[in-house]
Amino acid sequence: MSPRRVVVVGYGMAGARFADEVRRRDPAGDLVALTVVGAEAHPAYNRVLLSGVLAGSMPAGAISLHAADWASQAQVDLRTGVSVREIDREARVVTLSDKSSVDYDALVLATGSRAWVPPVDGLRGENGSLAPDVATFRELDDCAAILRQVRPGAPVAVLGGGLLGVEAARGLLGRGCLVTLVHPVGHLMERQLDPGGGAVLARTLTGLGIDVRLGRLAARHVVGDGLELDDGSAVPAELVVVATGVRPETAQAEAAGLVVDRGVVVDDLLRTSDPRVHAIGDCATHPGTQAGLVQPAWDQAAVLADLVTGADPAARYRGTPTVTRLKARGVDLAALGDVHSADSGDVVAVQDSASGRYARVVLTDDRVTGAVVIGLPDAAAAVTQFYDTGAPAPTDRLAMLLGRAPAATSSVDDLPDDAVVCRCNTVTKARLVAARRSGATDLPALAARTRATTGCGSCADTIRDWLA
Ligand SMILES: Cc1cc2nc3c(=O)[nH]c(=O)nc-3n(C[C@H](O)[C@H](O)[C@H](O)COP(=O)(O)OP(=O)(O)OC[C@H]3O[C@@H](n4cnc5c(N)ncnc54)[C@H](O)[C@@H]3O)c2cc1C
């Protein structure tokens, strides 16, 4: 029987991982003939680490997910620098921007998200492209464009105080720029943080030297001058970095008549409204997860590879409980679950704004259902474990935040077997222990075996300490 033709649209974090997962299950390509089409010219890279590239803590070359010869080694027909322009579901063929076409038996949409630029006067030129001193922050090329334009002492404005905006502002501050962070809402990172947490974060960033302007909209941009805000104040800037949110990239899916509700709607088999077309990662909408993070994308890639190769026809994707971690030097922040709908739950909170420490934990029926923890890494570890395992919170709830609860440990040895140590890759303690017992006794071997540490990398120190 000839292999099933599977075409992947998008060679980002989800598309690349899906291809890896397929080849893990079907190394010789007997079952699946893979074509991967990627609009970016680079080999797939770890987008999560772009903040590190911007901040200068790692070179661009260090974030590649695949070596240059990956496609030939993995027997993948890889086409980079070209995009899928049209999907013909009837004929089961996709047409690419280079006018070539590829037939499929199954199509996997992994088109991610694109940066959204608000309709502020002057951000775009007359032809619709960004003004020369305006950049978004989504791709490696964006990062290179920003770094070409900044210099120590240069005034830079960052528009948008969500996760990306805060990471960009911190990174550019580290590069010696004079950074102003403009956010339209009254507190930073309002998707993840409650107002108290947002205020502590703003105070911490201000203390580091960032000029934080909250509750202000950009009214106008003048090339070379910077921004004018809605209260008439000015923000001088040689460069404006726009980090005002992302939108799932669904243009081709919509044009092909697939059901889209913000993202392409998928079920537990990651099927769209056409069972031959699947969607994973940022471009997909599944009821059990919040899109826009890598952990669900990678969980979905593994489930879909099980299904497409037939390795596990019973595999289902049921959702991913996500944790957001800020990657900004000098700011330790974790946000998980829902802290906004606290009406039905109990709240435990501590706040020491002057030293940048804050925690707010929401408990429903004695279980942690949401939390924001800033400047308290041990408490963040403890709260995350209670959230992950669903274990009842200790009777002395404050102990959780003060590092005195039984689970308040950053040592892998003391964790329960089902505790997730590497979140990006959903690697539990039990998997790490099994890999170590089977000979993966140093960090590179453990990473190769389990993939732990290969996402945002924030678990690397914990695992290194455990191996020592
Ligand atoms: C600076 C930054 C920091 C982040 N930090 C974190 C973090 O700490 N934790 C976290 O969980 N997540 C983080 N994210 C989000 C994370 O990167 C995304 O959730 C993840 O990349 C989603 O993977 P994806 O493959 O769905 O999308 P992407 O990685 O965006 O890949 C999609 C790819 O598809 C391509 N494409 C689109 N349309 C087409 C087409 N028609 N034809 C061909 N190719 C196409 C795109 O060019 C792109 O290369 C961060 C993102 C950024 C930008």
PDBQT file of the ligand as one rigid body, heavy atoms in Angstrom, charges set to zero:
ROOT
HETATM    1  C1  LIG A 501       8.186  36.582  21.312  1.00  0.00    +0.000 C 
HETATM    2  C2  LIG A 501       7.255  35.459  21.630  1.00  0.00    +0.000 A 
HETATM    3  C3  LIG A 501       7.315  34.850  22.893  1.00  0.00    +0.000 A 
HETATM    4  C4  LIG A 501       6.453  33.807  23.207  1.00  0.00    +0.000 A 
HETATM    5  N1  LIG A 501       6.551  33.246  24.449  1.00  0.00    +0.000 NA
HETATM    6  C5  LIG A 501       5.783  32.185  24.741  1.00  0.00    +0.000 A 
HETATM    7  C6  LIG A 501       5.917  31.519  26.010  1.00  0.00    +0.000 A 
HETATM    8  O1  LIG A 501       6.687  31.915  26.875  1.00  0.00    +0.000 OA
HETATM    9  N2  LIG A 501       5.153  30.419  26.231  1.00  0.00    +0.000 N 
HETATM   10  C7  LIG A 501       4.293  29.944  25.292  1.00  0.00    +0.000 A 
HETATM   11  O2  LIG A 501       3.649  28.930  25.531  1.00  0.00    +0.000 OA
HETATM   12  N3  LIG A 501       4.126  30.556  24.099  1.00  0.00    +0.000 NA
HETATM   13  C8  LIG A 501       4.849  31.672  23.800  1.00  0.00    +0.000 A 
HETATM   14  N4  LIG A 501       4.693  32.282  22.582  1.00  0.00    +0.000 N 
HETATM   15  C9  LIG A 501       3.675  31.763  21.655  1.00  0.00    +0.000 C 
HETATM   16  C10 LIG A 501       4.204  30.570  20.871  1.00  0.00    +0.000 C 
HETATM   17  O3  LIG A 501       5.343  30.943  20.149  1.00  0.00    +0.000 OA
HETATM   18  C11 LIG A 501       3.114  30.068  19.929  1.00  0.00    +0.000 C 
HETATM   19  O4  LIG A 501       2.043  29.595  20.719  1.00  0.00    +0.000 OA
HETATM   20  C12 LIG A 501       3.625  28.953  19.024  1.00  0.00    +0.000 C 
HETATM   21  O5  LIG A 501       4.643  29.428  18.170  1.00  0.00    +0.000 OA
HETATM   22  C13 LIG A 501       2.462  28.372  18.194  1.00  0.00    +0.000 C 
HETATM   23  O6  LIG A 501       2.954  27.509  17.212  1.00  0.00    +0.000 OA
HETATM   24  P1  LIG A 501       2.259  27.436  15.764  1.00  0.00    +0.000 P 
HETATM   25  O7  LIG A 501       3.070  26.478  14.984  1.00  0.00    +0.000 OA
HETATM   26  O8  LIG A 501       0.825  27.237  15.940  1.00  0.00    +0.000 OA
HETATM   27  O9  LIG A 501       2.449  28.887  15.156  1.00  0.00    +0.000 OA
HETATM   28  P2  LIG A 501       3.788  29.544  14.627  1.00  0.00    +0.000 P 
HETATM   29  O10 LIG A 501       4.948  29.141  15.446  1.00  0.00    +0.000 OA
HETATM   30  O11 LIG A 501       3.477  30.994  14.494  1.00  0.00    +0.000 OA
HETATM   31  O12 LIG A 501       4.000  28.921  13.174  1.00  0.00    +0.000 OA
HETATM   32  C14 LIG A 501       3.122  29.117  12.116  1.00  0.00    +0.000 C 
HETATM   33  C15 LIG A 501       3.916  29.112  10.832  1.00  0.00    +0.000 C 
HETATM   34  O13 LIG A 501       3.017  28.978   9.738  1.00  0.00    +0.000 OA
HETATM   35  C16 LIG A 501       3.438  29.823   8.699  1.00  0.00    +0.000 C 
HETATM   36  N5  LIG A 501       2.305  30.075   7.794  1.00  0.00    +0.000 N 
HETATM   37  C17 LIG A 501       1.199  30.833   8.029  1.00  0.00    +0.000 A 
HETATM   38  N6  LIG A 501       0.378  30.801   6.959  1.00  0.00    +0.000 NA
HETATM   39  C18 LIG A 501       0.967  30.005   6.054  1.00  0.00    +0.000 A 
HETATM   40  C19 LIG A 501       0.603  29.590   4.741  1.00  0.00    +0.000 A 
HETATM   41  N7  LIG A 501      -0.539  29.959   4.165  1.00  0.00    +0.000 N 
HETATM   42  N8  LIG A 501       1.456  28.796   4.056  1.00  0.00    +0.000 NA
HETATM   43  C20 LIG A 501       2.623  28.378   4.627  1.00  0.00    +0.000 A 
HETATM   44  N9  LIG A 501       3.008  28.745   5.874  1.00  0.00    +0.000 NA
HETATM   45  C21 LIG A 501       2.195  29.541   6.571  1.00  0.00    +0.000 A 
HETATM   46  C22 LIG A 501       3.946  31.040   9.421  1.00  0.00    +0.000 C 
HETATM   47  O14 LIG A 501       4.793  31.804   8.587  1.00  0.00    +0.000 OA
HETATM   48  C23 LIG A 501       4.686  30.401  10.598  1.00  0.00    +0.000 C 
HETATM   49  O15 LIG A 501       6.016  30.110  10.252  1.00  0.00    +0.000 OA
HETATM   50  C24 LIG A 501       5.520  33.355  22.257  1.00  0.00    +0.000 A 
HETATM   51  C25 LIG A 501       5.451  33.966  20.990  1.00  0.00    +0.000 A 
HETATM   52  C26 LIG A 501       6.303  35.009  20.682  1.00  0.00    +0.000 A 
HETATM   53  C27 LIG A 501       6.215  35.667  19.331  1.00  0.00    +0.000 C 
ENDROOT
TORSDOF 0
